[in-house]
Amino acid sequence: MGRYLGAFPFASQAPSILTIEAMLKVVVIMTERYGRVLKGGKTDRNKLMFRSLAVFDRRMSSMHEKPAQAVLDSLHDEKPVKDDEIAVGSPIQTHPLGFPIDASRNDEDEDEDDDELALAALDSLDAIEVFKHDQRSDTKIHHAQIPVDNFRRLLMLLLVIAPLDAQESLSKHAERLTDSRLEGLRRVADSILWSFTPEENAGIFYHSFNTIIPASLPYMFDGLNPLFEHFLFSKNLDLTKHRKKASSSNTVSSSPPVSPQSPKASAIPQSPGLPPDPLVPREGEILDLNVLSQLAFFLKGSSVFRRLRPLYLGSDAGFSMGSIEQKVFNWRAPSILLVSASRLAPEPAGARERAFADSMPPKRFSDSDEGNASDNKVIYGAYLDSPWKHTHKEAGGGNGCLLFQLAPVHEVFRPSSLNTDYFTFTKYGISFGNPPPRAKPAFGLPSHAMLGAVSLTLDESLEFGVFNHDHAGGGSFYPSQTRRSDWQDRFEIHSLEIWGCGGDEEAEKQRKAWEFEEREAAARKGMKRGKDIESDRALLEMAGLVGNHNASGGSMG
């Protein structure tokens, strides 16, 4: 990858030798210091990333169709061309022969590739004439693909370095790679990889790469920024230290210099003696470090790393709407809901499943893709950009809400402006993307839940749920951009977690809100009971409500 980026902007000269100049180009691109060259920003950077990872194959790849299985089999059986098989009169080759697929051609019958990236870069370097005479200028990016195994390794690396800081040692994150985490790391990487549908292709093509990353993985490559920052600055340089005053700087300059190898120079710049805050206060049954990095791929790392707090964990607080109301409603900041479940069988297995099926409209769609998983488990979630509340008449949430699937396929469903029914919390359950339930069902019609086109619904017992995806759209969330199909997952909930996005300030506000509610509850309890018990009892006896009611009164006559 680095040897391709080092040849920028002359792609035909890749792979290049990583000289100091070439390495400087790599660092500039990886650390996003390319504003004056790449006018398209991250779009152009993603195109460069794809080209640096991809291999060109004109016979297997096509812009409009996927390779047939016969083509894949023929490539495995293909043999190199021998010298004695060259036809008489054919031009003499001055380079080593290889597979016929690697032979260069001019592709004169194809249209020229409108390569905005190279045009912009070369134009900024006053080298546009070189681009016009480049022999490989007509090579299309749609003829390239990223090998699946290579992309899986890259995904695992990106998941590990997602929380990396510019001055943080990578070895600290490597120490967390236990056997159990490596297994979870592969599982998360496979979920992300499956969103590119590699099971139908020999690799990942640019169309799916360019479609999925902006929609579902916009911050996936952000971890490369601090990783390559290590090439720019010395480890002994403290970027977080504020500039000292002139008087103190004079005092420091008068002290003897310290060698770079001395313990004082290599001391940790941040709060000596205090370890850094953990990435998450505690891990849940669903949210661990791997899933945390997966969330950072589309929620921005600065919003999740060291910023999540467990508000509600079903395994600790119990599965009830009252527990959620008690623990979550006072959180005055965004939050994330995660639900882990297993798909239900087509036919209800018991009375509770049958009751849940009766409360839902008839199932018209099949289950979603199983991906690499064979255990029939799914993980869905939602990001709520506003505080939780009861929604009796109108839905809550704003246009920053998100629906997403984490396993077995990774995908994010963005909010739509056509409908604003993002979130509801009623006695019937919790839903994202459903309209508020009617107070009374229509006369003569059975009472069924109203499912949105793309929606997540949890019943009032928090025992069952359903994720509905209608590709026709029209709901509060846009449908999938890659899976052009309809599906509906009905599932039994195993774990349910709600995490608050915020820091100490939001936690302090929640604590004060709890204290206020406790004082109000105590005050109401005192008003009902009364402070002077004897006086209250005397009043009740005068009213004849308490005391000896069987005693006969005296004669009036």
C-alpha positions in Angstrom: 0.0 0.0 0.0 2.8 2.4 0.9 4.7 1.7 -2.3 1.7 2.7 -4.4 1.0 5.9 -2.4 4.7 6.7 -2.7 4.4 7.0 -6.5 1.6 9.6 -6.2 0.5 11.1 -8.5 2.1 8.9 -11.2 0.2 5.6 -10.7 2.0 4.0 -13.7 5.3 4.2 -11.8 4.0 2.2 -8.8 5.2 0.3 -7.0 7.9 2.8 -6.1 11.0 2.6 -3.9 10.2 4.1 -0.5 12.7 6.9 -0.5 12.4 9.8 1.9 10.4 11.8 -0.7 8.1 8.8 -1.3 7.7 8.2 2.4 6.8 11.8 2.9 4.0 11.5 0.4 2.7 8.4 2.3 2.7 10.2 5.6 1.0 13.3 4.1 -1.8 11.2 2.6 -2.3 9.0 5.7 -2.4 11.9 8.1 -4.8 13.9 5.9 -2.5 16.8 5.2 -3.5 16.8 1.6 -5.9 19.8 1.4 -4.1 21.6 -1.4 -3.6 18.6 -3.6 -6.7 16.4 -3.1 -9.6 18.8 -3.7 -12.1 16.0 -3.1 -10.9 15.4 0.5 -11.8 12.0 1.9 -13.4 10.9 -1.3 -10.2 11.2 -3.2 -8.3 9.6 -0.3 -10.6 6.6 -0.3 -10.0 6.2 -4.0 -6.3 6.3 -3.4 -6.7 3.7 -0.6 -8.6 1.4 -2.9 -6.0 1.7 -5.7 -3.2 1.0 -3.3 -4.9 -2.2 -2.0 -6.4 -3.5 -5.3 -5.0 -5.7 -8.0 -6.0 -5.2 -11.7 -7.8 -8.0 -13.5 -9.6 -7.2 -16.7 -11.1 -10.6 -17.3 -12.5 -11.2 -13.8 -13.7 -7.6 -13.2 -16.4 -5.6 -14.8 -18.1 -2.4 -14.0 -21.6 -3.8 -14.5 -21.4 -7.6 -14.0 -19.8 -10.0 -11.5 -17.4 -12.7 -12.6 -18.9 -16.1 -13.4 -17.8 -19.2 -11.6 -16.3 -20.6 -14.8 -14.0 -17.6 -15.1 -12.8 -18.1 -11.5 -12.1 -21.8 -12.2 -10.2 -21.1 -15.4 -7.9 -18.7 -13.7 -6.8 -21.3 -11.2 -6.0 -23.7 -14.1 -4.2 -21.1 -16.1 -0.5 -21.8 -16.9 2.3 -19.5 -17.8 3.1 -19.1 -21.5 6.2 -21.1 -22.6 8.8 -19.7 -25.0 8.2 -22.5 -27.6 4.5 -21.6 -27.7 5.1 -18.1 -29.2 3.7 -17.9 -32.7 6.2 -17.3 -35.6 6.2 -13.7 -36.7 5.0 -12.4 -33.3 6.8 -9.4 -31.9 9.8 -10.2 -29.7 9.1 -9.6 -26.0 11.8 -7.9 -24.1 10.2 -8.5 -20.6 9.7 -11.8 -18.8 6.6 -13.6 -19.8 3.9 -14.4 -17.3 0.2 -15.0 -17.3 -1.7 -13.7 -20.3 -3.9 -11.8 -18.0 -0.9 -9.6 -17.0 -0.2 -8.6 -20.6 -0.5 -4.9 -21.2 -2.9 -3.5 -23.7 -4.1 -0.1 -24.7 -7.9 -0.8 -24.7 -8.5 1.5 -27.6 -12.1 0.5 -27.8 -12.9 1.7 -24.3 -13.7 5.2 -23.3 -11.1 7.2 -21.5 -11.3 7.1 -17.7 -12.5 10.4 -16.3 -10.0 10.3 -13.5 -10.7 13.4 -11.4 -8.2 12.4 -8.8 -5.2 12.3 -11.1 -6.3 15.3 -13.0 -6.6 17.4 -9.8 -3.3 16.2 -8.4 -1.4 16.7 -11.7 -2.9 20.0 -12.3 -1.8 21.3 -8.9 1.7 20.0 -9.8 1.7 21.6 -13.3 2.2 18.1 -14.7 -1.0 17.7 -16.7 0.9 17.0 -19.9 2.5 14.0 -18.3 -0.9 12.6 -17.6 -2.0 13.0 -21.2 1.0 10.9 -22.4 0.8 8.2 -19.6 0.6 4.9 -21.3 -1.7 3.5 -18.6 -4.0 6.5 -18.3 -6.9 4.4 -19.7 -6.7 1.7 -17.0 -10.1 1.9 -15.3 -10.5 1.6 -11.5 -13.5 -0.6 -12.0 -11.2 -3.3 -13.4 -9.5 -3.6 -10.0 -10.4 -5.6 -6.9 -9.1 -6.0 -3.4 -8.4 -9.6 -2.4 -10.6 -10.7 0.5 -7.9 -12.0 2.7 -5.8 -8.8 2.4 -8.9 -6.7 3.3 -9.7 -8.9 6.3 -6.2 -8.3 7.7 -6.5 -4.6 7.1 -9.9 -4.5 8.9 -8.4 -6.3 11.9 -5.6 -3.8 12.0 -8.0 -0.9 11.7 -10.1 -2.3 14.6 -7.0 -2.5 16.8 -5.7 1.0 16.1 -9.1 2.7 16.1 -8.6 4.1 19.7 -4.9 4.9 19.1 -3.7 8.4 20.1 -1.0 10.3 18.2 1.4 10.0 21.1 0.3 6.6 22.4 2.4 3.5 21.9 0.9 0.9 19.7 2.3 -1.8 22.0 -0.3 -0.9 24.6 -3.1 -2.0 22.3 -1.1 -5.1 21.2 -1.1 -6.2 24.8 -4.9 -6.4 24.8 -4.8 -9.0 22.0 -5.6 -12.1 24.0 -6.9 -15.3 22.4 -10.5 -14.4 23.2 -10.2 -10.9 21.8 -8.5 -12.2 18.6 -11.5 -14.5 18.1 -13.9 -11.6 18.6 -11.7 -9.4 16.4 -12.1 -11.9 13.5 -15.8 -12.1 14.0 -16.3 -8.4 13.9 -14.0 -8.1 10.8 -16.0 -10.8 9.1 -19.2 -8.9 9.8 -17.8 -5.8 8.2 -16.3 -7.8 5.3 -19.6 -9.5 4.6 -21.2 -6.1 3.9 -19.1 -6.0 0.8 -20.7 -9.3 -0.4 -17.3 -11.1 -0.9 -19.1 -14.5 -1.1 -20.2 -13.6 -4.7 -16.9 -12.2 -5.9 -13.3 -13.1 -5.8 -12.6 -9.7 -4.3 -14.0 -6.3 -3.4 -14.8 -4.0 -6.3 -14.7 -0.3 -6.3 -18.5 0.1 -6.7 -19.2 -1.6 -3.4 -16.1 0.0 -1.7 -17.2 3.5 -2.7 -20.8 2.8 -1.7 -20.4 1.2 1.6 -17.6 3.2 3.2 -19.3 6.6 3.0 -22.6 5.2 4.2 -21.7 2.7 6.8 -17.9 3.1 7.5 -17.1 6.8 7.1 -14.4 6.9 9.8 -12.9 3.5 9.2 -9.5 4.8 8.1 -9.2 7.5 10.8 -7.0 5.2 12.9 -4.3 5.5 10.2 -3.9 9.2 11.0 -2.4 8.8 14.5 -0.5 5.7 13.4 1.4 7.6 10.8 1.8 10.6 13.1 4.6 8.6 14.7 6.7 9.2 11.6 6.3 13.0 12.0 7.2 13.7 15.6 9.7 12.3 18.1 8.4 10.2 20.9 10.1 12.6 23.4 8.1 15.5 22.0 5.2 16.5 24.2 2.4 17.9 22.0 -0.1 18.3 24.9 2.1 20.5 27.1 1.0 24.1 27.2 3.6 26.8 26.5 5.2 28.0 29.7 5.4 31.6 30.6 8.4 33.6 29.7 9.7 33.8 33.3 9.4 30.1 33.8 11.0 29.4 30.4 14.0 31.4 31.4 14.4 29.4 34.5 14.2 26.1 32.6 16.7 27.3 30.1 19.2 27.9 32.8 19.0 24.3 34.0 21.5 21.8 32.5 20.3 20.0 29.4 18.9 16.5 29.7 19.9 13.8 27.3 17.1 12.1 25.2 18.0 8.8 26.9 17.6 10.1 30.4 14.5 9.1 32.4 13.4 12.7 32.8 13.2 13.2 29.0 11.4 10.0 28.4 8.8 10.6 31.1 5.1 10.3 30.2 3.8 13.8 29.5 0.3 13.4 30.8 -0.3 13.2 34.5 2.7 11.3 35.7 1.8 8.4 38.0 -1.8 8.2 36.8 -2.8 5.6 34.2 -5.0 6.8 31.3 -8.7 6.4 31.5 -10.0 3.1 30.2 -11.6 3.1 26.8 -14.9 2.0 28.4 -15.7 1.9 32.2 -16.8 -1.8 31.9 -17.5 -4.2 29.2 -21.0 -5.5 28.8 -22.4 -8.7 27.3 -22.6 -7.0 23.9 -20.2 -4.0 24.0 -16.6 -5.0 24.3 -13.5 -3.4 22.9 -14.0 -4.9 19.4 -17.6 -3.7 19.1 -16.5 -0.4 20.5 -14.0 0.0 17.6 -16.8 -1.1 15.2 -19.0 1.7 16.5 -16.2 4.2 16.0 -16.2 3.4 12.3 -19.5 5.3 11.9 -20.0 7.3 15.1 -16.5 9.0 15.3 -14.0 7.8 17.8 -14.0 11.0 19.8 -17.7 10.3 20.6 -17.3 6.7 21.9 -13.8 6.1 23.2 -13.7 7.1 26.9 -17.1 8.7 26.4 -19.5 5.9 27.0 -21.2 5.1 30.3 -23.4 2.1 31.0 -26.9 3.4 31.7 -28.9 0.2 31.6 -27.7 -3.4 31.4 -30.4 -5.9 31.2 -28.3 -8.6 32.9 -28.0 -6.4 36.0 -31.2 -4.3 36.1 -33.7 -6.8 34.7 -35.7 -6.7 31.5 -38.5 -4.3 32.2 -39.6 -0.9 30.8 -39.7 0.5 34.4 -35.9 -0.2 34.8 -35.1 1.6 31.6 -37.3 4.6 32.6 -35.6 4.8 36.0 -32.0 4.5 34.8 -32.1 6.2 31.4 -34.7 9.0 31.4 -32.5 11.4 33.3 -29.6 11.1 30.9 -29.6 14.4 29.0 -27.3 13.5 26.2 -27.3 11.0 23.2 -27.3 7.3 23.9 -26.8 4.0 22.1 -29.1 1.0 22.4 -27.7 -2.5 21.6 -29.7 -5.7 21.4 -28.3 -9.2 20.9 -30.8 -11.9 20.0 -31.4 -15.1 18.0 -33.8 -15.4 15.1 -37.2 -17.1 15.8 -38.3 -20.1 13.9 -41.0 -19.6 11.2 -43.6 -21.3 13.4 -44.1 -20.1 17.0 -42.7 -22.7 19.5 -44.7 -21.7 22.6 -47.5 -19.6 24.0 -45.3 -16.5 24.4 -43.9 -16.7 20.9 -47.5 -17.2 19.6 -48.7 -14.2 21.5 -45.9 -12.1 20.1 -46.6 -13.3 16.6 -50.3 -12.4 17.0 -49.3 -8.9 18.0 -47.4 -8.4 14.7 -48.7 -8.1 11.2 -48.3 -11.2 9.0 -44.7 -11.8 8.0 -44.2 -11.1 4.3 -40.4 -11.1 4.1 -37.8 -13.8 4.7 -34.9 -13.6 7.2 -31.8 -11.5 6.5 -28.5 -12.8 5.3 -26.7 -15.1 7.7 -23.2 -14.0 6.7 -20.5 -16.2 8.1 -22.5 -17.0 11.2 -24.2 -20.3 11.6 -25.6 -19.8 15.1 -28.6 -17.7 13.9 -27.6 -14.7 16.1 -28.0 -11.1 15.2 -27.0 -7.8 16.8 -29.0 -4.6 16.1 -28.8 -1.2 17.5 -29.9 2.4 17.4 -28.3 5.8 18.1 -30.6 8.3 19.7 -29.5 11.9 19.5 -31.9 13.3 22.1 -32.9 12.3 25.7 -35.3 9.5 26.3 -38.9 10.4 27.1 -42.5 9.1 26.9 -44.0 9.6 23.4 -47.7 9.5 23.8 -48.8 11.5 20.8 -45.8 12.2 18.7 -42.5 10.5 18.2 -39.2 11.7 19.6 -35.6 11.9 18.3 -34.0 14.1 15.7 -32.4 13.8 12.3 -29.2 12.6 13.9 -30.7 9.2 14.9 -29.3 6.1 13.3 -30.3 2.4 12.9 -27.6 -0.1 12.4 -26.8 -3.8 12.2 -23.5 -5.1 13.7 -23.8 -8.8 13.1 -23.8 -11.0 11.1 -23.6 -8.1 8.5 -22.5 -4.6 9.2 -24.7 -1.8 7.9 -25.9 1.6 8.9 -29.3 3.0 8.0 -29.4 6.8 7.8 -32.4 9.0 8.8 -34.8 10.2 6.2 -36.4 13.6 6.0 -39.6 12.2 4.6 -40.8 10.9 7.9 -39.7 12.0 11.5 -41.0 9.0 13.5 -37.6 8.2 14.7 -38.2 7.0 18.3 -41.2 6.0 20.4 -41.4 4.8 24.1 -44.9 3.7 25.1 -46.6 1.0 27.2 -46.5 -1.2 24.0 -42.6 -1.2 23.9 -39.7 0.6 22.3 -39.4 1.3 18.6 -37.2 3.1 16.2 -38.8 4.0 12.8 -42.4 3.1 13.7 -45.3 5.6 13.9 -46.8 6.2 17.4 -49.4 3.5 18.2 -53.0 4.4 17.9 -54.9 4.9 21.2 -57.7 2.5 20.1 -57.6 0.1 17.2 -60.0 0.6 14.3 -63.5 -0.9 14.9 -63.6 -4.6 13.8 -59.8 -4.8 13.1 -57.3 -6.8 15.1 -54.7 -4.8 17.1 -51.3 -5.2 15.4 -48.1 -3.2 15.7 -47.5 -0.7 12.9 -44.0 -1.5 11.5 -42.1 1.2 9.6 -40.3 0.5 6.3 -37.0 0.3 8.1 -37.6 -0.1 11.8 -36.5 -1.8 15.0 -39.2 -2.8 17.5 -39.0 -4.3 21.0 -42.1 -5.5 22.7 -43.3 -4.3 26.2 -41.8 -7.3 28.0 -38.4 -6.8 26.3 -38.5 -10.5 25.4 -39.0 -10.3 21.7 -38.3 -7.9 18.9 -38.4 -7.5 15.1 -36.2 -5.6 12.6 -38.1 -4.8 9.4 -36.5 -3.8 6.1 -38.7 -2.9 3.1 -36.4 -1.8 0.2 -39.2 0.3 -1.2 -38.5 2.8 1.5 -40.7 5.6 2.6 -40.1 5.4 6.3 -38.0 7.3 8.8 -34.8 5.6 7.8 -33.4 5.0 4.3 -33.1 1.3 3.2 -29.9 -0.5 2.5 -27.8 0.8 -0.4 -26.2 -2.6 -1.1 -28.8 -5.2 -0.3 -31.6 -4.7 -2.8 -34.0 -7.1 -1.1 -36.7 -7.1 1.6 -36.2 -9.0 4.9 -37.6 -9.2 8.4 -35.9 -10.7 11.4 -38.1 -11.7 14.3 -35.9 -12.6 17.3 -35.8 -13.5 21.0 -33.8 -11.0 23.0 -30.8 -12.4 24.9 -29.0 -9.1 26.0 -30.1 -5.5 26.0 -27.8 -2.6 26.8 -28.1 1.2 26.7 -24.9 3.3 26.8 -24.8 7.0 27.4 -22.6 9.2 25.2 -21.0 11.9 27.4 -18.5 12.7 30.0 -18.4 13.8 33.7 -20.6 16.8 33.0 -23.5 14.7 31.7 -23.1 12.2 34.5 -23.2 15.0 37.1 -26.5 16.3 35.6 -28.0 12.8 35.8 -26.9 12.5 39.5 -28.5 15.9 40.3 -31.7 14.9 38.5 -31.9 11.6 40.6 -31.3 13.6 43.8 -34.1 16.0 42.9 -36.5 13.2 42.2 -35.7 11.5 45.5 -36.3 14.8 47.4 -39.6 15.3 45.6 -40.7 11.7 46.4 -39.8 12.1 50.0 -41.7 15.4 50.2 -44.8 13.9 48.7 -44.6 11.0 51.1 -44.4 13.3 54.0 -47.4 15.4 52.8 -49.5 12.3 52.6 -48.6 11.0 56.0 -48.5 14.3 57.9 -46.0 15.5 60.4 -48.2 15.6 63.6 -49.5 12.0 63.9 -51.5 12.7 67.1 -53.3 15.7 65.6 -54.1 13.7 62.5 -55.5 10.9 64.6 -57.7 13.2 66.6 -59.2 14.7 63.4 -59.9 11.2 62.1 -61.6 10.2 65.4 -63.8 13.3 65.3 -64.9 12.4 61.8 -65.7 8.9 63.0 -63.2 7.3 60.7 -61.1 5.7 63.4 -61.6 4.8 67.1 -64.4 2.8 68.9 -67.3 2.9 66.4 -69.4 0.3 68.3 -69.8 2.4 71.5 -73.4 3.7 71.9 -73.9 7.4 72.4 -75.6 9.0 75.4 -79.3 9.9 75.6 -80.4 13.3 74.5 -83.5 13.3 76.5 
